[in-house]
Amino acid sequence: MPHLAKVQDAAISPVIAATEPFDLTTFTNGGLSNDQVSMYRHWRVRILFATIFGYAVFYLVRLNFSVVIPTLQAQYGYSKAELGMVVTTFAIVYGAGKFLNGFLSDRSNARYFMTAGLVGSAIVNLFVGFGESLLFFSICWGISGWFQSMGWPPVARLLTHWYGPKEIGTKWAIWNSSQPLGGAITYVLAAYLVADFGWQSAFYVPAVIALVAAVILFALLRDTPQSLGLPPVEVYKNLVHKDDVKEEVHASSRELLRLVFTSRVVWLVCVANMFLYIIRSSIFTWAPTFLQEMKGSSLVTSSWQTFGLEIAGILGGLAAGYASDRLFNGRRGPVGCIFMGLLALVLFAFWHSPGSVWLDSMAMIAVGFLIYGPQVLVGVAAADFASKKAAGMATGLTGTFGYLGVAISGVGIGYVADNWGWAGGFTFFIGSAILGMLTFALTWTARAKVLDK
């Protein structure tokens, strides 16, 4: 079939721009042909799987530094505040990179963009294992932050182009399983590598895995439906009539800035994400240390407890996405508000619980469930409010604010814990959860414009 041949050629053509027009005359008044529907189903599943796989591997070469912090303290005598500076350096570069790479990803082919970021992260990890000084760690981990920031924006671009606004909350939550899955594997793998082969192996082994995974990711990914000769997802999901569809072109720089920076709700989501990430990054960075110092857990036990947090995060993300799609009809604010309020209560209970392995494990599970729910909704809400043309930039901006929170949690929580103990740290976490709850509440009625038409 000539049309299918054209589509197959488009599927393997290494185009950088994802704006190839499609001919509306090829689509009958009855909608998409059976072949086109079949292609859409195939590629939607494939894109979702590929992004889950790819982003999970990003975490293998990101969270491994958190696992080696106790070892670096013991071996080189570094304080929490000193090692927190390494985390803060990463956060600053990563946060700025998310915004800038969000802008670039909206104007690039997601397949190339995401793969390049993973390769760069893997190469930097190979270098980290050769260092000992704080300056070396900070420089390498800062460079890693830039490559890591190339992972999230193309994912946002892909999801918003392949899934419609009435389903994206749930699908985004399914994709978000990549983060707790990658984190869980990292915590356990890195802990065993450190225990058996030294802390350097926690960087070498994940780096090699990431390089192999980058080849697989490149083979699996494609860009937008239009790059494969298909119409936009709004046509596939019957949200708009095919005759009303115009050729998709990249938004201009001015339009991207307008869509993102003039949206009050996008700014509110950014602030909510900053408070969320203060807690999220603090828990992920310092949980192994806190569990060993305050709760008496061993290195391996604390890693398994953090593993439970990550797995519970998958369920939390799914619950939040489903609730926002079905129970609140596309509104993300109410669910984020409820989850953050419950998170404040759980953190208080975790802080005051006795040092029991099972109680601590259950608390970590609850924290993971409640953290990942709002995290899913932040990305979905930003894409909803800014439109899919600016999805990468909007989610990149929320990421920038999120990593302002990470910067605070790195050196800030390290300093607080050194001077006021973990009581001071948990007071800070709980206050952040309450402020995040109030900010989400201000977006209670907002949702994607297409759902209001």
Secondary structure, DSSP 8 states (H G I E B T S, - for coil): -HHHHHHHHHHH---S-------GGGSBTTBS-HHHHHHHHHHHHHHHHHHHHHHHHHHHTTTHHHHHHHHHHHHH---HHHHHHHHHHHHHHHHHHHHHHHHHHTTS-HHHHHHHHHHHHHHHHHHHTT--SHHHHHHHHHHHHHHHTTTHHHHHHHHHHHS-TTTHHHHHHHHHTHHHHHHHHHHHHHHHHHHHH-TTHHHHHHHHHHHHHHHHHHHH----GGGGT---HHHHTTSS-GGG--------HHHHHHHHHT-HHHHHHHHHHHHHHHHHHHHHHHHHHHHHHHS---HHHHHHHHHHHHHHHHHHHHHHHHIIIIISTT--HHHHHHHHHHHHHHHHHHHHS-S-HHHHHHHHHHHHHHHHHHHHHHHHHHHHHH-GGGHHHHHHHHHHHHHHHHHIIIIIHHHHHHHHHHHHHHHHHHHHHHHHHHHHHTTTT---GGGG-
